């Protein structure tokens, strides 16, 4: 079971970037998928989450990214995406994807997630 995040990089403030998380060894369609981030010296922060099979219409966002970021999934590619728009310097962080098998858990709580990817670094220059 693996989650592989990709697509991070260095962008300027105001730019857009899409990062991806590909699952292998298991079908992510059965899981609630989430993105979290951690900036240097700060705690891990909830970014976004999307429901599993049949519940893909359910999404939730952290306060600091709501209205700018969009989470989506393509179960045929076993991949979840995070489209980041109007990026700010404070969005600089390592972004982690995670899979949660418990649909009745708190989707915004990192402790609810069973599997984690290795993270991809997003750096936004001002």
C-alpha positions in Angstrom: 0.0 0.0 0.0 1.5 3.3 -1.1 0.6 6.9 -1.8 2.9 8.8 -4.0 2.5 12.6 -4.1 3.9 14.6 -6.9 3.7 18.0 -8.7 5.2 20.3 -6.1 7.6 23.0 -7.0 8.5 26.7 -6.8 5.9 29.2 -8.0 5.3 32.9 -7.6 2.6 34.4 -5.4 -0.7 34.5 -7.3 0.1 31.5 -9.5 -1.7 28.1 -9.7 -0.3 24.7 -9.2 -1.9 21.2 -9.2 -0.4 18.4 -7.1 -1.4 14.8 -7.4 -1.4 11.7 -5.2 -1.4 8.3 -6.8 -2.3 5.2 -4.9 -0.8 1.8 -5.5 -1.6 -1.6 -3.9 -5.1 -0.6 -3.0 -8.1 1.1 -4.6 -8.4 4.6 -3.3 -12.1 4.7 -4.4 -12.9 2.9 -1.1 -11.3 5.6 0.9 -11.9 9.2 2.0 -8.9 11.0 0.7 -7.3 14.1 2.3 -4.6 16.6 1.9 -2.7 18.0 4.8 0.3 20.4 4.9 3.1 21.2 7.3 5.2 24.4 7.1 8.6 24.7 8.8 8.2 25.1 12.5 4.4 24.6 12.4 2.0 21.8 13.2 0.4 19.7 10.4 -2.7 21.5 9.1 -5.8 20.1 7.4 -6.2 21.4 3.8 -8.9 19.4 2.1 -10.8 16.1 1.9 -13.1 14.3 -0.4 -15.5 11.5 0.1 -15.1 7.9 -1.1 -17.0 6.0 -3.7 -20.5 7.4 -4.1 -19.7 10.4 -1.9 -17.3 12.2 -4.1 -19.6 15.2 -4.0 -18.7 15.7 -0.4 -15.7 18.0 0.0 -14.4 20.0 3.0 -11.7 22.6 3.1 -9.5 24.2 5.7 -10.4 27.8 6.5 -7.1 29.2 5.1 -7.6 27.6 1.6 -11.4 27.6 1.2 -12.3 29.3 -2.1 -8.8 29.0 -3.5 -8.1 25.2 -3.5 -10.1 22.4 -5.1 -9.8 18.7 -4.3 -10.9 16.1 -6.8 -10.4 12.5 -7.6 -10.1 10.2 -10.6 -10.7 6.7 -9.4 -10.0 5.3 -12.8 -6.4 6.6 -12.4 -6.4 5.8 -8.6 -5.4 9.4 -8.1 -6.5 12.4 -6.1 -5.6 16.0 -7.0 -5.4 19.3 -5.3 -5.7 22.3 -7.6 -4.2 25.3 -5.8 -5.1 28.8 -7.1 -4.1 32.3 -6.1 -1.2 30.9 -4.1 0.2 32.9 -1.2 3.6 32.8 0.5 1.9 31.3 3.5 0.9 28.3 1.4 4.5 27.2 1.4 4.7 23.8 3.0 5.2 20.1 2.5 1.8 18.7 1.3 0.8 15.2 2.3 -1.9 13.1 0.9 -3.7 10.5 3.1 -6.3 7.8 2.9 -9.0 7.2 5.5 -11.0 4.0 5.6 -13.5 5.2 8.2 -16.3 7.1 6.6 -17.8 8.1 10.0 -14.6 9.6 11.4 -13.6 13.2 11.5 -12.3 13.8 8.0 -10.4 16.9 9.0 -8.5 15.1 11.8 -5.1 13.6 10.7 -5.6 10.9 13.3 -8.5 9.5 11.2 -6.2 8.6 8.3 -4.6 5.1 7.9 -2.1 5.7 5.1 0.1 8.6 4.3 2.2 9.6 1.3 5.8 10.9 1.5 4.9 14.6 0.8 5.6 17.0 -1.9 7.1 20.5 -1.3 5.3 23.6 -2.5 7.2 26.8 -2.3 5.5 30.1 -3.0 7.7 33.1 -3.5 6.4 36.6 -2.8 
